[in-house]
Amino acid sequence: SSFKTSIKNSTSFFEKLPYIASTECFICCHAAPPREEVTKEELINITDHPKLIQDITSKRLSTGKHNRSRGYSKGDVKRLRKTLKVHKKTPLIVGHTPMDPFGPVWQNVGNVKHHHILYSAHQNGSAAFIRSGTDMIPLTFPPESLLDAINKIT
């Protein structure tokens, strides 16, 4: 029963997390910028827009001209920066998609400058960014065994 409570609490926790965080220094979103034009108000009130939630939590970077219908593009990244009224070089950090087989960070993804992916479930560890001036510097952390944590749950 404590396991069910734990799952319920974590689901509630994740539902309350922001879908997009934006400052003048960076933008973070779960998996993708919106693929359609949206307003800042729609992003702020995103829980009123389930289709928008689905778009930014399930889409991935388009990996070719035949994948455009399933993924987002450089233009979508630019449009999000414009919608949020940030500088065109403001870093956009997304998660969810492992693009580098060797590590949890991929910078300037899809030839889009200042567009980075962090994949914290990578087998080689997780990552974070620190900012120094205008540079985003990735920090990587080695994976830790989850066996003890799993054993405590079961």
C-alpha positions in Angstrom: 0.0 0.0 0.0 2.9 2.4 0.6 4.0 1.7 -3.0 0.6 2.8 -4.3 0.7 5.9 -2.2 4.2 6.6 -3.5 3.1 6.3 -7.1 0.0 8.5 -6.5 2.2 11.2 -4.8 4.7 11.1 -7.6 2.0 11.4 -10.3 0.5 14.4 -8.4 4.0 15.9 -8.1 4.7 15.6 -11.9 1.3 17.0 -12.8 2.2 20.2 -10.9 5.6 20.7 -12.5 5.8 23.5 -15.1 5.8 22.5 -18.7 7.9 25.5 -19.8 10.2 27.7 -17.7 11.5 30.9 -19.2 13.9 33.6 -18.0 15.9 36.1 -19.9 18.8 33.6 -19.5 17.2 30.4 -20.8 14.1 28.5 -21.7 13.4 24.9 -20.6 10.6 22.7 -21.8 9.8 19.0 -21.4 10.4 17.7 -24.9 9.7 20.3 -27.6 8.7 23.8 -28.3 5.1 24.2 -29.6 4.8 23.4 -33.3 2.1 25.8 -33.9 1.9 29.5 -33.1 0.7 30.1 -29.5 0.5 33.0 -27.3 2.3 33.6 -24.0 -1.0 33.5 -22.3 -1.8 30.1 -23.7 1.6 28.9 -22.4 0.9 30.4 -18.9 -2.6 28.8 -18.9 -1.4 25.5 -20.5 -3.7 23.3 -18.4 -6.6 24.8 -20.4 -5.0 23.6 -23.6 -4.5 19.7 -23.5 -3.5 19.6 -27.2 -0.7 22.0 -26.4 0.4 19.9 -23.5 0.5 16.9 -25.7 2.5 18.7 -28.3 5.3 19.9 -26.0 5.5 16.7 -24.0 5.5 14.2 -26.8 7.1 15.7 -29.9 10.8 15.3 -30.7 13.2 17.1 -33.0 12.5 16.5 -36.7 15.4 14.4 -38.1 14.8 14.9 -41.8 12.5 16.3 -44.4 10.2 13.2 -44.2 9.9 13.4 -40.4 8.5 17.0 -40.3 5.0 15.9 -39.5 6.2 14.1 -36.4 8.9 16.5 -35.1 9.7 20.1 -34.4 12.1 22.3 -36.4 14.4 25.2 -36.2 11.5 27.5 -37.0 9.6 26.2 -34.0 12.5 27.0 -31.7 12.8 30.5 -33.2 9.0 31.1 -32.8 9.1 30.1 -29.2 11.8 32.6 -28.4 9.8 35.3 -30.2 6.6 34.3 -28.4 8.4 34.6 -25.0 10.1 37.8 -26.1 13.6 36.7 -25.3 16.8 37.3 -27.3 17.3 35.1 -30.4 20.3 33.5 -28.8 18.6 32.6 -25.5 19.4 28.9 -24.9 16.5 26.5 -25.3 17.0 23.3 -23.2 14.7 20.4 -23.8 14.7 16.9 -22.4 13.5 13.5 -23.2 15.3 12.5 -26.4 18.6 10.8 -26.3 20.4 12.0 -29.4 24.0 11.2 -28.3 24.8 7.6 -27.8 27.8 8.5 -25.6 26.3 11.0 -23.1 23.3 12.7 -21.6 24.0 16.1 -23.3 23.8 17.2 -26.9 24.5 20.9 -27.7 23.4 22.9 -30.7 21.1 20.1 -31.7 19.9 19.9 -35.3 22.3 22.7 -36.3 20.2 25.1 -34.2 22.5 27.3 -32.2 21.7 27.5 -28.5 19.3 24.5 -28.6 20.4 21.8 -26.2 19.0 18.4 -25.1 19.5 16.9 -21.7 18.6 13.3 -21.3 18.8 12.5 -17.6 17.9 8.8 -18.0 21.0 8.1 -20.1 22.9 4.9 -19.1 26.1 6.9 -18.8 24.6 9.3 -16.2 22.7 12.6 -16.0 23.6 16.2 -16.7 22.8 19.8 -15.9 24.0 23.2 -17.3 25.7 26.0 -15.5 25.9 29.4 -17.2 29.1 31.5 -17.3 28.5 34.8 -19.1 26.7 33.7 -22.2 28.1 30.2 -22.3 26.1 27.2 -21.2 28.5 24.7 -19.7 27.3 21.1 -19.3 28.1 19.2 -16.2 27.7 15.4 -16.3 27.3 13.1 -13.4 28.0 9.3 -13.4 25.1 7.0 -13.0 24.4 5.6 -9.5 23.0 2.2 -8.8 19.2 2.3 -8.1 19.2 -1.2 -6.7 19.1 0.1 -3.1 16.2 2.5 -3.9 14.3 -0.2 -5.7 14.8 -2.7 -2.9 13.4 -0.1 -0.4 10.2 0.3 -2.5 9.4 -3.4 -2.9 
